[in-house]
Each structure stands twice: as C-alpha cells, then as structure tokens.
C-alpha cells in the first residue's frame, strides 16, 4: 500500500458573508487550482429536533472556490 501525506490547515470560524466576500482565491493557473480556497467545510446552525449550534452539513470544495460554493448555499 502506498503512503500519502495529508496536510490540513484550519481557519475560522467565518460567517457566510465573510466567506462570500473574502474567501475567493482560486489561483492563477489555467486549471484554477493553484489558490488556497479549496477544501472541506462544516455548516452549523439550529436544528428543529436537535437544538442550537448543531452540525448540519459537511461539504467539499474542489471545482470552485469557497465563495462560489457558499453563494449556492444562500440560494437554497
């Protein structure tokens, strides 16, 4: 089995407005993946059965920036 190293850098928490406004570094290479704004994220909020500040969603951003993805969440 091959071994792979995974490097994780955690930042936040951020508000949705801050992500849409600031987290938009897609990079400058042709494929757009040379920037910093790709990865895994969690959304917390109120749940009707479980209460306040509950984990509601885990997502992954690969083909767009965090800003682009969170704009889609606003429209749901």
N, C-alpha and C positions, 0 to 999 in steps of 0.2 A: 504494500500500500504506500502511495506517495504521501509525503508530509507537506502540508501547506501552512504558511504563517498568515494569520489574520490580524490586521492592525485596526483597532477601533478607537475613534476619537469622539468623545461625547461632549455635547454642548447643550446649553439650555437650562431651564425651560424657556420657550418662546411663546408669545401669543400668536394667534393665527395672523393678525395684522402685521406683526413684525416679520414673520416668515415671508409673507407675500411681498412686503416692501424691500427686505434686505437679503434674503437667502436666495440669490439668483445667479450664482457663479457657475455657469455651465461650461466655461472654459473656452479656449480659442482654437483648438484643433478642429479639423474638418468634421470629425465624428461628434464633437461637442462634449466629450467625456474627460477633458483634462482639468476641469474645475473641481471645486470642493463640495458642491451641493448635490450629492447623491448618497443614498444610504437607507437606513432603517429608521422609522419614527413610530411614536405611540401617540394616541389621542386619548385624553382623559376628560371625563365630564360626568354629568348627572345621569343616572340610570333609573328608570321608573320602579324597578324591583329591588335593585341592589344598593341604591343610595347615591351619595355625592362622591365626587372625585374617584370614579371607577374607571378602569381601563376599558375603553370602548372599541378601540381599533388599533391594529398593528399593521403598518404599511411599509413598502419598499419603493424607493425612487431610483430608477435606473435609466430610463429613456427620456427623462425630463428633469427639470430642477425641482427642488422643494417648493419654490414659489409657484411654479406651474401646477404642480400636483395639488397644493392647498387651495388654489383658485377653484379647482374641480370640487373639492370638499365643500366649499362655500355654496355651490350651486345644488347641493343635494338636499 
